[in-house]
Amino acid sequence: MQSQATYNYKVVRQFAIMTVVWGIVGMLVGVIAAAQLVWPELNFAEWFYLGRLRPLHTNAVIFSFGGCALFATSYYVVQRTCHTTLFA
């Protein structure tokens, strides 16, 4: 008789939530940067220039959004394929 493995979905859920948060933040910065190309008067502060927002948008989307999505998927798949819980 096989016992049902209880998987640890807490860490997967936390990474999934942060994936959504970083996705919204990264895309919002991208929309602001794109709006500055259309309306140059939005460059009203030195820290708000397109040259500073573009790397922020790129890094937020690639590393934060992509990294959290990768870890959430990895932790979910490892538990399901190995039929075990995460060791912590």
C-alpha positions, 0 to 999 in steps of 0.5 A: 500500500502506497502512502500519499506524499505531502508536498511542500507547496508553500515555497512554490506559492511564495515564488509564484506570488513574487513572480506576479509581483516582479512581473507587474513591477517590471512591466510597469517600468517598461510602460513608463520607459516606452511612454517617455519615448512618445512623450519626452516631457515625462523626463522630469527628474534625473533619476527618471530618465530613459537611460536609467529606467531601461536597465531597471526594466530589463533586469527586473523582467529577466532576473526577478520575474524569470528567476522567480518563475524558474525557481517556482517551476523547479521546486514544483517539478522536483517534488512531483517527479521525485515523489518526495518533499523538499528537505529544509 
